[in-house]
Amino acid sequence: MIGPGVGARVMIATRPVDFRKGPDALAALVGAEYGGDPFSGVIYVFRAKRSDRIKLIWWDGTGLCLMAKKLEQGGFRWPGIQDGVMRVTAAQLGALLEGLDWRRVHGGRRPQAPQIAG
Protein backbone atom coordinates (compact mmCIF):
# COMPACT_ATOMS: atom_id res chain seq x y z
CA MET A 1 0.00 0.00 0.00
CA ILE A 2 1.17 3.53 -0.73
CA GLY A 3 1.23 5.49 2.50
CA PRO A 4 2.00 8.97 3.76
CA GLY A 5 5.55 10.26 4.05
CA VAL A 6 7.42 10.12 7.34
CA GLY A 7 6.80 13.80 8.10
CA ALA A 8 3.07 13.76 7.30
CA ARG A 9 0.78 15.31 9.88
CA VAL A 10 -2.21 13.08 10.62
CA MET A 11 -5.31 13.94 12.65
CA ILE A 12 -7.99 11.37 13.56
CA ALA A 13 -11.56 12.53 14.19
CA THR A 14 -12.48 10.37 17.16
CA ARG A 15 -16.29 10.57 16.79
CA PRO A 16 -17.91 8.58 13.93
CA VAL A 17 -19.20 10.58 10.96
CA ASP A 18 -21.94 9.98 8.40
CA PHE A 19 -20.16 7.93 5.73
CA ARG A 20 -22.39 9.25 2.98
CA LYS A 21 -20.31 12.45 3.16
CA GLY A 22 -17.92 13.08 0.30
CA PRO A 23 -14.67 15.07 0.27
CA ASP A 24 -16.30 18.52 0.24
CA ALA A 25 -18.62 17.75 3.15
CA LEU A 26 -15.75 16.19 5.14
CA ALA A 27 -13.57 19.25 4.41
CA ALA A 28 -16.38 21.50 5.69
CA LEU A 29 -16.59 19.33 8.81
CA VAL A 30 -12.85 19.74 9.42
CA GLY A 31 -13.23 23.52 9.44
CA ALA A 32 -16.51 23.74 11.35
CA GLU A 33 -16.13 20.99 13.97
CA TYR A 34 -12.40 20.66 14.47
CA GLY A 35 -11.07 24.15 13.70
CA GLY A 36 -8.65 22.74 11.15
CA ASP A 37 -7.77 23.79 7.63
CA PRO A 38 -8.58 20.98 5.19
CA PHE A 39 -6.32 22.63 2.58
CA SER A 40 -3.19 22.66 4.77
CA GLY A 41 -1.83 19.27 3.70
CA VAL A 42 -2.78 17.59 6.99
CA ILE A 43 -4.35 14.14 6.53
CA TYR A 44 -7.72 13.94 8.27
CA VAL A 45 -8.98 10.46 9.16
CA PHE A 46 -12.66 9.64 9.73
CA ARG A 47 -14.41 6.56 11.03
CA ALA A 48 -17.87 5.18 10.43
CA LYS A 49 -20.13 3.78 13.14
CA ARG A 50 -19.01 0.35 11.97
CA SER A 51 -15.37 -0.21 12.85
CA ASP A 52 -14.53 -1.75 9.47
CA ARG A 53 -14.65 1.51 7.44
CA ILE A 54 -12.29 4.45 7.16
CA LYS A 55 -12.05 7.63 5.05
CA LEU A 56 -9.14 10.02 4.69
CA ILE A 57 -9.07 13.46 3.09
CA TRP A 58 -6.07 15.66 2.36
CA TRP A 59 -5.01 18.46 0.05
CA ASP A 60 -2.15 17.37 -2.22
CA GLY A 61 -1.42 20.84 -3.59
CA THR A 62 -3.64 20.50 -6.65
CA GLY A 63 -6.89 19.13 -5.27
CA LEU A 64 -8.73 17.55 -2.38
CA CYS A 65 -8.09 13.80 -2.20
CA LEU A 66 -10.38 11.18 -0.71
CA MET A 67 -9.42 7.63 0.21
CA ALA A 68 -11.90 5.08 1.52
CA LYS A 69 -11.27 1.55 2.75
CA LYS A 70 -13.51 -1.23 4.04
CA LEU A 71 -11.90 -4.23 5.67
CA GLU A 72 -13.20 -7.59 4.52
CA GLN A 73 -12.63 -9.17 7.93
CA GLY A 74 -12.29 -7.65 11.38
CA GLY A 75 -12.17 -3.95 12.12
CA PHE A 76 -9.84 -1.03 12.47
CA ARG A 77 -8.40 -0.36 15.95
CA TRP A 78 -9.93 3.02 16.74
CA PRO A 79 -9.16 5.32 19.66
CA GLY A 80 -11.95 5.79 22.21
CA ILE A 81 -14.96 7.77 21.01
CA GLN A 82 -14.90 11.36 22.25
CA ASP A 83 -15.24 14.83 20.79
CA GLY A 84 -12.34 16.32 18.87
CA VAL A 85 -9.31 15.04 17.02
CA MET A 86 -6.07 13.40 18.02
CA ARG A 87 -2.72 13.48 16.30
CA VAL A 88 -0.92 10.28 15.27
CA THR A 89 2.27 9.66 13.35
CA ALA A 90 2.45 8.56 9.74
CA ALA A 91 3.69 5.16 10.96
CA GLN A 92 0.68 4.83 13.27
CA LEU A 93 -1.64 5.71 10.38
CA GLY A 94 0.01 3.01 8.27
CA ALA A 95 -0.63 0.46 11.03
CA LEU A 96 -4.23 1.64 11.41
CA LEU A 97 -4.86 1.27 7.67
CA GLU A 98 -3.54 -2.29 7.79
CA GLY A 99 -5.92 -3.17 10.64
CA LEU A 100 -3.08 -3.43 13.16
CA ASP A 101 -2.95 -1.98 16.67
CA TRP A 102 -1.52 1.47 15.91
CA ARG A 103 -0.92 2.14 19.64
CA ARG A 104 2.04 -0.25 19.52
CA VAL A 105 3.80 1.76 16.81
CA HIS A 106 6.17 4.46 18.00
CA GLY A 107 8.09 7.05 16.07
CA GLY A 108 11.42 5.89 14.76
CA ARG A 109 14.68 7.09 16.14
CA ARG A 110 16.47 9.92 14.40
CA PRO A 111 19.87 8.97 13.04
CA GLN A 112 22.73 10.45 14.99
CA ALA A 113 26.29 11.00 13.83
CA PRO A 114 28.79 8.83 15.68
CA GLN A 115 30.71 10.60 18.41
CA ILE A 116 34.46 10.51 17.98
CA ALA A 117 36.29 10.13 21.26
CA GLY A 118 39.28 12.33 21.35
C-alpha positions as CSV (number, residue, x, y, z in Angstrom):
1,M,0.0,0.0,0.0
2,I,1.2,3.5,-0.7
3,G,1.2,5.5,2.5
4,P,2.0,9.0,3.8
5,G,5.5,10.3,4.1
6,V,7.4,10.1,7.3
7,G,6.8,13.8,8.1
8,A,3.1,13.8,7.3
9,R,0.8,15.3,9.9
10,V,-2.2,13.1,10.6
11,M,-5.3,13.9,12.6
12,I,-8.0,11.4,13.6
13,A,-11.6,12.5,14.2
14,T,-12.5,10.4,17.2
15,R,-16.3,10.6,16.8
16,P,-17.9,8.6,13.9
17,V,-19.2,10.6,11.0
18,D,-21.9,10.0,8.4
19,F,-20.2,7.9,5.7
20,R,-22.4,9.3,3.0
21,K,-20.3,12.5,3.2
22,G,-17.9,13.1,0.3
23,P,-14.7,15.1,0.3
24,D,-16.3,18.5,0.2
25,A,-18.6,17.7,3.1
26,L,-15.8,16.2,5.1
27,A,-13.6,19.2,4.4
28,A,-16.4,21.5,5.7
29,L,-16.6,19.3,8.8
30,V,-12.8,19.7,9.4
31,G,-13.2,23.5,9.4
32,A,-16.5,23.7,11.3
33,E,-16.1,21.0,14.0
34,Y,-12.4,20.7,14.5
35,G,-11.1,24.1,13.7
36,G,-8.6,22.7,11.1
37,D,-7.8,23.8,7.6
38,P,-8.6,21.0,5.2
39,F,-6.3,22.6,2.6
40,S,-3.2,22.7,4.8
41,G,-1.8,19.3,3.7
42,V,-2.8,17.6,7.0
43,I,-4.3,14.1,6.5
44,Y,-7.7,13.9,8.3
45,V,-9.0,10.5,9.2
46,F,-12.7,9.6,9.7
47,R,-14.4,6.6,11.0
48,A,-17.9,5.2,10.4
49,K,-20.1,3.8,13.1
50,R,-19.0,0.4,12.0
51,S,-15.4,-0.2,12.8
52,D,-14.5,-1.7,9.5
53,R,-14.7,1.5,7.4
54,I,-12.3,4.5,7.2
55,K,-12.0,7.6,5.1
56,L,-9.1,10.0,4.7
57,I,-9.1,13.5,3.1
58,W,-6.1,15.7,2.4
59,W,-5.0,18.5,0.0
60,D,-2.2,17.4,-2.2
61,G,-1.4,20.8,-3.6
62,T,-3.6,20.5,-6.6
63,G,-6.9,19.1,-5.3
64,L,-8.7,17.6,-2.4
65,C,-8.1,13.8,-2.2
66,L,-10.4,11.2,-0.7
67,M,-9.4,7.6,0.2
68,A,-11.9,5.1,1.5
69,K,-11.3,1.5,2.7
70,K,-13.5,-1.2,4.0
71,L,-11.9,-4.2,5.7
72,E,-13.2,-7.6,4.5
73,Q,-12.6,-9.2,7.9
74,G,-12.3,-7.7,11.4
75,G,-12.2,-4.0,12.1
76,F,-9.8,-1.0,12.5
77,R,-8.4,-0.4,15.9
78,W,-9.9,3.0,16.7
79,P,-9.2,5.3,19.7
80,G,-11.9,5.8,22.2
81,I,-15.0,7.8,21.0
82,Q,-14.9,11.4,22.3
83,D,-15.2,14.8,20.8
84,G,-12.3,16.3,18.9
85,V,-9.3,15.0,17.0
86,M,-6.1,13.4,18.0
87,R,-2.7,13.5,16.3
88,V,-0.9,10.3,15.3
89,T,2.3,9.7,13.4
90,A,2.5,8.6,9.7
91,A,3.7,5.2,11.0
92,Q,0.7,4.8,13.3
93,L,-1.6,5.7,10.4
94,G,0.0,3.0,8.3
95,A,-0.6,0.5,11.0
96,L,-4.2,1.6,11.4
97,L,-4.9,1.3,7.7
98,E,-3.5,-2.3,7.8
99,G,-5.9,-3.2,10.6
100,L,-3.1,-3.4,13.2
101,D,-2.9,-2.0,16.7
102,W,-1.5,1.5,15.9
103,R,-0.9,2.1,19.6
104,R,2.0,-0.3,19.5
105,V,3.8,1.8,16.8
106,H,6.2,4.5,18.0
107,G,8.1,7.1,16.1
108,G,11.4,5.9,14.8
109,R,14.7,7.1,16.1
110,R,16.5,9.9,14.4
111,P,19.9,9.0,13.0
112,Q,22.7,10.5,15.0
113,A,26.3,11.0,13.8
114,P,28.8,8.8,15.7
115,Q,30.7,10.6,18.4
116,I,34.5,10.5,18.0
117,A,36.3,10.1,21.3
118,G,39.3,12.3,21.4
